Amino acid sequence: MVVAFALVAALTATTTGALTFREARTGVLQQSQDAVITQLRGQVNRLAPTLSLPASEAALQRFAADVAAAEPSGTWRVLVTYHGLNATSVRGDRFEELTPVLRQAVNSRMATVFQRVDSGDHTALVVGMSVTFADRATASGLHVFLTVPQTTEQAYVDALVTAVERAAVPALVLAVLLALLAARGVLRPVRALRSATRSIAEGRLDTRLAVNGSDELADLSHTFNETAAALEESVAELRDMEARARRFAADVSHELRTPLAAMSAVTDVLDEDATRLDPDTATAVRLISEETVKLARLVDDLMEISRFDAGAAVLHLDEIDLAESLRRTLAARAWTDLVDVRLPPPDTLRGNVDPRRLDVVVANLVGNALRHGARPVQLRLSEGGEPGAGHLAVIEVLDSGPGIPQSVLPHVFERFYKSDAARTRTEGSGLGLAITAENVRVHGGTVRAGNRPEGGAVFTVELPLRREDQSRPPLNEPPQEASPRERRS
């Protein structure tokens, strides 16, 4: 706005100054020209009857001097011609200002003509006229030319230019000041709107704008307040619904644990007697036992997810040998012969982590590779991290299966996500990778999924080896009841 105001003011001042200058210059020159022509005509009309024709060069010389004497300041220079004779008011004057065009105009017409000639260092007015007899219809052959320097007129014009320049600068300064005032009035509510929008983006949904006036910016502020209020109400409703959904999942999972424990005990007894039952009954018993185990696993996973959602997940950090921890995870699940391991020697790579959560991370990733990939499955552990960024423990789980479709990769860590919509039942709960991601996150690490160039999927976990700020659980968090799976671990 300041630039626009300045440009408009400069353009207006320049245009106004140029028009004013042109009109004033024209007026000054016109007035000077009319005064000179009138005075020249009067002087020639007074002296012409005293000149006898045909005239001699001496008579022409006196006539030119008498005409030039009409101007007391002595600025007139006169040239008189008569049938090839030339005489000037100043002897030896070459009368260089007289152009052939003006001379031809005087020879061809009886009217008085004039021309402004710029000779480089000054501008002169050259006037030419033919002297006629008393009937004003017959040319006498006598031509009078006058040159007058326009020094005074040029001074007036220069003064006009200076005045225009002096007027343009205050006009430009005034325009800038007005632009600053206008811009301040417009930008103040715009800045307030920007600050309020930033506050909304940062989560402060109770931010509102002060509405002043009734212009477009006031309408915008009013609309912003209405939008912010509607957004705050919608977000509050969504958060309430989310909290109720979390409480519902946690309550359902908690309530299911007791009957599932009883069902698990019954199925364990039935499994032991399955060999003595008829084949159909034995098949039904085994099916019930398998489904009970899956349901128990799902309930445990839901309980674990609910802890993460409620922010109640607590890290119990301990400095352990990471390679030994990974070997114990495989041995506890009888995967030692199914997985190729590439681990560093004992006590080479130690980290301050939660052993139980690390066990869950590795078990979920290796189990996922064994179920959905193909052998050989590899488990690798190495030390990574850039210089100055701290050391990282890098855990990689690789399989030799078909890999993960590109459309599925962004969603592999989402809860209950299925790459095949038609596949409604799976061996797992659908929460394993989501729990893995949450366990890695609470450690301050990262997990990502990808495909190897040679084929197969690869899951990479990066955990910081030292987390001094999380070396003990927060004091304000209540102790959590361990799930059956945690007690078994």
C-alpha positions in Angstrom: 0.0 0.0 0.0 2.8 2.4 0.8 4.5 1.7 -2.6 1.1 2.0 -4.4 0.4 5.3 -2.6 3.9 6.6 -3.4 3.6 5.6 -7.1 0.2 7.2 -7.4 1.4 10.4 -5.7 4.5 10.5 -7.8 2.5 9.9 -11.0 -0.1 12.5 -10.0 2.5 15.1 -9.0 4.5 14.5 -12.2 1.4 14.7 -14.4 0.0 17.8 -12.7 3.4 19.4 -12.8 3.9 18.6 -16.4 0.5 20.0 -17.4 1.0 23.0 -15.3 4.5 23.6 -16.7 3.3 23.2 -20.2 0.4 25.7 -19.8 2.5 28.2 -17.9 5.4 27.9 -20.4 2.9 28.3 -23.3 1.4 31.4 -21.6 4.8 33.0 -20.9 6.1 32.4 -24.4 2.8 33.4 -26.0 2.7 36.7 -24.1 6.3 37.5 -24.9 5.7 36.6 -28.6 2.6 38.7 -28.9 4.3 41.7 -27.2 7.3 41.5 -29.5 5.2 41.2 -32.7 2.9 44.0 -31.7 5.9 46.3 -30.9 7.6 45.3 -34.1 4.6 46.0 -36.2 4.1 49.4 -34.6 7.7 50.4 -35.1 7.8 49.3 -38.8 4.4 51.0 -39.5 5.9 54.2 -38.0 9.2 54.2 -39.8 8.3 52.6 -43.2 6.7 55.8 -44.7 10.0 57.6 -44.1 11.9 55.1 -46.3 12.2 56.1 -49.9 12.0 53.2 -52.4 14.0 52.0 -54.2 16.2 52.2 -51.1 20.0 52.2 -50.9 22.0 50.0 -48.6 22.8 53.0 -46.3 19.1 53.8 -46.0 18.4 50.2 -45.2 21.1 50.3 -42.5 19.5 53.4 -40.9 16.0 51.8 -41.1 17.3 48.6 -39.4 19.0 50.7 -36.6 15.8 52.7 -36.1 13.7 49.6 -35.8 16.1 48.0 -33.3 16.1 51.2 -31.2 12.4 50.5 -30.3 13.7 48.2 -27.6 15.5 50.4 -25.0 17.4 47.4 -23.5 19.2 46.9 -26.8 18.3 43.2 -27.1 16.8 43.5 -30.6 18.8 42.7 -33.6 17.2 43.6 -37.0 17.9 42.4 -40.5 16.3 44.3 -43.5 16.4 42.9 -47.1 15.3 44.6 -50.3 15.8 43.0 -53.7 19.1 41.4 -52.9 20.3 44.1 -50.5 20.9 43.2 -46.8 21.4 45.5 -43.9 21.6 44.8 -40.1 21.2 46.9 -37.1 24.6 45.7 -35.9 27.4 45.9 -38.6 28.9 42.5 -39.4 26.0 40.6 -37.8 25.6 37.4 -39.8 22.1 36.8 -38.3 22.7 33.1 -38.0 19.3 32.5 -36.2 17.4 33.2 -39.5 16.6 29.8 -41.0 15.8 29.2 -44.7 12.4 28.0 -43.8 11.5 31.3 -42.1 13.0 33.3 -45.0 11.0 31.3 -47.5 7.8 31.8 -45.5 8.3 35.6 -45.5 9.0 35.6 -49.2 5.9 33.6 -50.0 3.3 35.3 -47.8 2.5 38.8 -46.5 1.5 37.6 -42.9 3.9 38.0 -40.0 5.6 34.7 -39.1 7.8 33.7 -36.2 10.0 30.8 -35.2 11.8 29.8 -32.0 15.4 28.8 -32.6 17.6 27.0 -30.2 21.2 27.9 -30.9 22.7 25.7 -28.2 23.5 28.2 -25.4 20.2 30.1 -25.6 16.8 30.2 -27.3 15.8 33.1 -29.5 12.5 34.3 -31.1 12.9 35.2 -34.8 10.1 37.2 -36.3 9.8 38.0 -40.1 7.3 40.2 -41.9 6.8 41.8 -45.3 6.3 45.5 -45.7 3.4 46.3 -48.0 2.1 49.5 -49.5 -0.8 51.4 -48.1 -3.4 49.3 -50.0 -1.9 46.3 -48.1 -2.3 44.2 -51.2 1.0 45.0 -52.9 4.3 43.9 -51.6 7.0 46.5 -51.5 9.9 44.0 -51.6 11.1 45.1 -48.2 11.4 42.4 -45.6 12.2 42.9 -41.9 13.6 40.2 -39.7 13.9 40.5 -35.9 15.7 38.2 -33.4 15.1 38.6 -29.7 16.9 36.4 -27.1 14.4 34.8 -24.7 16.6 34.9 -21.6 13.9 36.4 -19.4 11.3 33.8 -20.6 13.8 31.0 -20.0 14.3 32.2 -16.5 10.6 32.1 -15.9 10.4 28.6 -17.3 13.3 27.5 -15.1 11.6 28.9 -12.1 8.4 27.0 -13.0 10.5 23.7 -13.2 12.0 24.4 -9.8 8.6 25.2 -8.3 7.1 21.9 -9.7 10.0 19.9 -8.3 9.7 21.5 -4.9 5.9 20.9 -4.8 6.4 17.2 -5.9 8.6 16.3 -2.9 6.1 17.4 -0.2 3.3 15.7 -2.1 5.2 12.5 -2.2 6.1 12.7 1.5 2.4 13.4 2.4 1.3 10.5 0.2 3.7 8.1 2.1 2.5 9.4 5.4 -1.2 8.8 4.4 -0.2 5.4 3.0 1.4 4.5 6.3 -1.7 5.5 8.3 -4.0 3.6 5.9 -1.8 0.5 5.9 -1.6 0.6 9.7 -5.4 0.7 9.9 -5.7 -2.2 7.5 -2.8 -4.3 8.7 -3.5 -4.1 12.4 -6.6 -6.4 12.2 -4.8 -8.5 9.5 -1.9 -9.1 11.9 -4.4 -9.9 14.7 -6.1 -12.4 12.4 -2.8 -14.0 11.5 -1.9 -14.3 15.2 -5.3 -15.7 16.1 -5.0 -18.2 13.2 -1.6 -19.3 14.4 -3.1 -19.8 17.9 -5.9 -21.9 16.5 -3.3 -24.0 14.6 -1.4 -24.5 17.9 -4.5 -25.9 19.6 -5.7 -22.8 21.5 -9.3 -23.1 20.2 -10.7 -20.5 22.6 -8.9 -17.8 20.7 -11.2 -14.9 19.6 -10.8 -11.6 17.8 -12.1 -8.2 19.0 -14.6 -6.9 16.5 -14.4 -3.1 16.0 -16.5 -1.2 13.5 -18.7 -2.4 10.7 -16.4 -2.6 7.7 -15.2 -5.7 5.7 -12.4 -6.5 8.2 -14.9 -6.4 11.1 -17.1 -8.8 9.2 -14.1 -11.0 8.6 -13.2 -11.0 12.4 -16.8 -11.8 13.2 -16.8 -14.7 10.8 -13.5 -15.9 12.2 -15.0 -15.9 15.7 -18.0 -17.9 14.6 -15.7 -20.4 12.8 -13.4 -20.8 15.8 -16.4 -21.3 18.1 -17.9 -24.0 15.8 -14.5 -25.6 15.5 -14.0 -25.6 19.3 -17.4 -27.2 19.8 -16.7 -29.9 17.1 -13.3 -30.7 18.5 -14.7 -30.9 22.0 -17.3 -33.3 20.8 -14.7 -35.4 18.9 -12.5 -35.5 22.0 -15.4 -36.5 24.2 -16.4 -39.3 21.7 -12.8 -40.4 21.5 -12.4 -40.5 25.3 -15.7 -42.5 25.6 -14.5 -44.9 22.9 -11.2 -45.4 24.7 -13.0 -46.0 28.0 -15.3 -48.4 26.3 -12.5 -50.4 24.8 -10.6 -50.4 28.1 -13.7 -51.4 30.1 -14.7 -54.1 27.7 -11.2 -55.5 27.7 -11.1 -55.4 31.5 -14.5 -57.1 31.8 -13.5 -59.8 29.3 -10.4 -60.8 31.2 -12.2 -62.7 34.0 -14.5 -64.9 31.8 -11.6 -65.4 29.4 -9.4 -66.7 32.2 -12.1 -69.2 33.1 -12.5 -70.2 29.5 -8.8 -70.6 29.1 -8.7 -72.9 32.2 -11.6 -75.0 30.8 -10.0 -75.2 27.3 -6.7 -76.3 28.9 -8.6 -79.2 30.6 -10.5 -80.0 27.4 -7.2 -80.0 25.4 -5.7 -82.6 27.8 -8.8 -84.9 27.3 -9.1 -84.3 23.6 -7.4 -87.5 22.7 -10.1 -89.5 24.5 -13.0 -87.7 22.8 -14.6 -88.7 19.5 -13.1 -86.9 16.4 -15.8 -84.4 15.9 -15.9 -83.4 19.5 -12.1 -83.2 19.6 -12.0 -80.9 16.6 -14.6 -78.6 18.2 -12.6 -78.5 21.4 -9.4 -77.6 19.6 -11.2 -74.9 17.6 -12.7 -73.4 20.8 -9.3 -73.6 22.4 -7.6 -71.8 19.5 -10.3 -69.1 19.3 -10.0 -68.6 23.1 -6.3 -68.0 22.8 -6.8 -65.5 20.0 -9.5 -63.7 22.0 -7.2 -63.6 25.0 -4.5 -62.2 22.9 -6.8 -59.6 21.4 -8.0 -58.5 24.9 -4.4 -58.2 26.1 -3.5 -56.1 23.0 -6.5 -53.9 23.5 -5.5 -53.3 27.1 -2.0 -52.4 26.0 -3.3 -50.0 23.4 -5.7 -48.4 25.9 -2.7 -47.7 28.1 -0.9 -45.9 25.3 -4.0 -43.9 24.5 -4.4 -42.8 28.1 -0.8 -41.8 28.4 -0.3 -44.3 31.1 2.5 -46.4 29.4 5.5 -46.4 31.8 9.0 -47.3 30.9 11.0 -49.5 33.3 14.5 -48.9 31.9 17.4 -51.1 32.5 20.8 -51.3 31.0 21.0 -54.7 29.2 22.9 -56.6 26.6 20.7 -56.0 23.5 22.0 -59.0 21.6 21.3 -61.4 24.6 17.8 -59.9 24.9 17.0 -60.6 21.3 18.3 -64.2 21.7 16.0 -64.7 24.7 13.0 -63.4 22.7 13.6 -66.0 19.9 14.3 -68.8 22.4 11.2 -68.1 24.5 9.0 -68.6 21.4 11.0 -71.5 19.9 12.1 -69.4 16.9 15.8 -70.0 17.2 15.9 -72.5 14.4 13.5 -70.5 12.2 15.4 -67.2 12.2 18.9 -66.4 11.0 20.5 -64.0 13.4 23.3 -61.5 12.9 24.1 -60.2 16.3 27.2 -58.6 17.7 29.2 -60.5 20.4 28.0 -60.5 24.0 28.3 -57.2 25.9 29.3 -55.4 22.7 26.1 -53.4 22.3 24.3 -52.4 25.5 21.4 -50.0 25.9 19.2 -48.4 28.5 15.7 -49.8 27.4 12.6 -51.5 28.8 13.4 -55.2 28.4 9.7 -56.2 28.3 8.8 -53.7 25.7 11.8 -54.6 23.6 10.7 -58.2 23.8 7.3 -57.2 22.5 8.8 -55.2 19.6 11.1 -58.0 18.4 8.4 -60.7 18.9 5.8 -58.8 16.9 8.1 -58.0 14.0 9.6 -61.5 13.8 6.2 -63.2 14.2 4.8 -60.9 11.5 7.7 -61.9 9.2 7.1 -65.6 9.8 3.4 -65.4 9.3 3.2 -63.1 6.3 6.6 -63.4 4.7 8.7 -66.4 3.7 11.9 -68.0 5.0 14.7 -67.3 5.4 13.9 -64.6 8.0 16.8 -62.6 9.3 17.2 -60.7 12.6 20.0 -58.1 12.6 21.4 -55.9 15.3 23.9 -53.1 14.7 25.0 -49.7 16.0 24.1 -46.7 14.0 23.6 -43.0 14.3 25.3 -40.0 12.8 28.3 -38.3 14.5 27.1 -35.9 17.2 23.6 -37.2 17.1 24.0 -40.0 19.6 24.3 -43.7 19.2 21.4 -45.8 18.1 20.6 -49.5 18.2 19.4 -50.6 14.8 17.2 -53.7 14.8 16.3 -55.1 11.3 13.8 -57.9 10.6 14.0 -59.1 7.0 12.0 -61.8 5.2 12.1 -63.4 1.7 8.4 -63.1 0.9 6.6 -61.0 -1.8 7.2 -57.8 0.1 4.6 -55.1 1.0 2.6 -53.4 -1.7 3.4 -49.7 -2.1 -0.2 -48.8 -1.4 0.0 -50.7 1.9 3.3 -49.3 3.2 1.9 -46.0 4.6 -0.7 -48.0 6.6 1.1 -51.0 8.0 1.3 -49.5 11.5 -2.4 -48.5 11.7 -4.7 -50.4 14.0 -6.7 -53.3 12.5 -5.5 -52.4 9.0 -5.9 -55.2 6.4 -4.2 -55.0 3.1 -6.8 -57.3 1.7 -10.3 -56.1 2.4 -11.8 -59.6 1.7 -9.6 -61.2 4.5 -11.7 -60.8 7.6 -9.9 -63.2 9.9 -6.2 -63.3 10.7 -4.0 -65.3 13.0 -3.1 -62.1 14.9 -5.1 -59.4 16.6 -4.4 -56.8 14.0 -2.8 -54.6 16.7 0.7 -56.1 16.8 2.5 -53.6 14.5 0.5 -50.7 16.1 1.7 -51.8 19.6 5.2 -52.2 18.2 5.2 -48.6 16.9 3.9 -47.3 20.3 6.6 -49.2 22.2 9.3 -47.8 19.9 7.8 -44.3 20.2 7.8 -44.2 24.1 11.5 -45.2 23.8 12.1 -42.1 21.7 12.9 -44.2 18.7 11.5 -44.8 15.2 10.2 -47.7 13.2 9.7 -47.9 9.5 8.7 -50.5 6.9 10.0 -51.0 3.4 11.0 -53.5 0.7 14.4 -54.9 -0.1 15.6 -54.5 -3.7 16.2 -58.3 -3.9 12.7 -59.0 -2.7 11.0 -59.3 0.7 10.0 -56.8 3.4 12.2 -55.2 5.9 11.3 -53.5 9.2 13.8 -51.2 10.8 13.8 -50.1 14.4 16.1 -47.4 15.7 16.4 -47.0 19.5 18.6 -44.5 21.3 21.1 -46.3 23.5 20.9 -43.7 26.3 17.7 -41.9 27.5 18.7 -40.3 30.8 15.6 -38.2 30.9 13.5 -41.4 31.0 15.7 -43.5 33.2 12.8 -43.8 35.7 9.0 -43.6 35.4 7.3 -40.3 36.2 6.5 -39.9 39.8 3.0 -38.6 39.1 1.8 -41.7 37.2 0.0 -44.4 39.2 1.2 -47.9 39.1 -0.4 -50.1 36.5 -1.8 -53.5 37.0 0.1 -56.0 34.9 -1.8 -57.9 32.2 -1.7 -61.7 32.1 0.8 -61.5 29.2 3.0 -59.1 31.3 2.9 -61.5 34.2 3.9 -64.4 31.9 6.8 -62.3 30.5 
